Amino acid sequence: MREAMCRAVGRYILESYQPKVLYTDAEEQEEKSRKAERRAQEEAARLAAIPPRRYSPAEHFEVGERVTHPKFGQGEVIRSAGKLVEIEFSDGSRRKLAQAR
């Protein structure tokens, strides 16, 4: 009797077990990817609409800001820490320049 009961409980557990799905289906992943791409494009368009600021060591800059430097041309702030700002310019060069705190 006990053995039959154990088999019945074991069978019930195996039949009713629903494993958690770790990955969503491909369509859902694709939709998430499209939404992320759309958000990135909207953010890029928003930033492109803002004119670049003229670089001055007396100014403070935030990551993502576009700047114009008289010698190096246009660039984007990629790191801002303390008295230094790192800017990647359109020619691909990166420069660490002074900034106000």
C-alpha positions as CSV (number, residue, x, y, z in Angstrom):
1,M,0.0,0.0,0.0
2,R,2.8,2.4,1.0
3,E,4.7,1.6,-2.2
4,A,1.7,2.2,-4.4
5,M,1.0,5.5,-2.6
6,C,4.7,6.6,-3.2
7,R,4.4,5.7,-6.9
8,A,1.1,7.6,-7.2
9,V,2.6,10.7,-5.5
10,G,5.8,10.5,-7.6
11,R,3.7,10.2,-10.8
12,Y,1.6,13.2,-9.8
13,I,4.7,15.3,-9.1
14,L,6.2,14.4,-12.4
15,E,3.1,15.0,-14.4
16,S,2.2,18.3,-12.7
17,Y,5.8,19.7,-12.7
18,Q,6.0,22.8,-14.9
19,P,9.6,24.0,-15.3
20,K,10.2,27.7,-15.3
21,V,11.0,29.1,-18.7
22,L,14.4,30.7,-18.5
23,Y,14.2,32.3,-22.0
24,T,11.3,33.9,-23.6
25,D,10.3,33.0,-27.2
26,A,12.2,34.5,-30.1
27,E,9.4,37.0,-31.1
28,E,9.4,38.5,-27.6
29,Q,13.2,38.8,-27.6
30,E,13.0,40.4,-31.1
31,E,10.3,42.9,-29.9
32,K,12.4,43.9,-26.9
33,S,15.4,44.4,-29.2
34,R,13.3,46.6,-31.5
35,K,12.1,48.7,-28.6
36,A,15.7,49.1,-27.3
37,E,16.8,50.1,-30.8
38,R,14.0,52.6,-31.1
39,R,14.8,54.2,-27.7
40,A,18.5,54.5,-28.7
41,Q,17.5,56.2,-31.9
42,E,15.2,58.6,-30.2
43,E,17.9,59.5,-27.6
44,A,20.4,60.0,-30.4
45,A,18.0,62.3,-32.2
46,R,17.3,64.2,-29.0
47,L,21.0,64.7,-28.4
48,A,21.6,65.7,-32.0
49,A,19.0,68.4,-31.8
50,I,20.9,70.1,-29.0
51,P,23.7,72.2,-30.4
52,P,27.2,71.4,-29.1
53,R,28.6,73.6,-26.3
54,R,31.9,75.5,-26.9
55,Y,34.7,74.0,-24.8
56,S,36.1,76.2,-22.0
57,P,38.2,74.9,-19.0
58,A,36.0,77.2,-16.8
59,E,32.9,75.1,-17.6
60,H,31.7,71.8,-16.2
61,F,30.7,69.0,-18.6
62,E,28.5,65.9,-18.2
63,V,28.9,62.5,-20.0
64,G,27.1,62.5,-23.3
65,E,27.3,66.2,-23.9
66,R,28.6,67.3,-27.3
67,V,31.3,70.0,-27.4
68,T,33.2,72.1,-29.9
69,H,36.8,72.7,-29.3
70,P,38.7,75.4,-31.3
71,K,41.6,73.2,-32.2
72,F,40.2,69.6,-32.1
73,G,36.7,70.2,-33.5
74,Q,33.5,68.5,-32.4
75,G,33.4,65.7,-29.9
76,E,31.4,64.0,-27.2
77,V,32.2,63.8,-23.5
78,I,32.8,60.1,-22.6
79,R,34.0,60.6,-19.0
80,S,33.8,63.5,-16.5
81,A,35.6,63.2,-13.2
82,G,36.7,66.0,-11.0
83,K,38.9,68.5,-12.8
84,L,39.3,66.4,-16.0
85,V,36.9,65.6,-18.8
86,E,37.7,63.0,-21.5
87,I,36.3,63.9,-24.9
88,E,36.2,61.7,-28.0
89,F,36.5,63.8,-31.1
90,S,35.1,63.2,-34.5
91,D,38.5,62.0,-35.9
92,G,38.5,59.2,-33.3
93,S,41.1,60.8,-31.0
94,R,40.5,61.0,-27.3
95,R,41.7,63.9,-25.2
96,K,41.7,64.6,-21.5
97,L,41.1,68.3,-20.9
98,A,40.6,70.5,-17.8
99,Q,37.2,71.4,-16.6
100,A,35.7,73.3,-13.6
101,R,34.4,71.3,-10.7
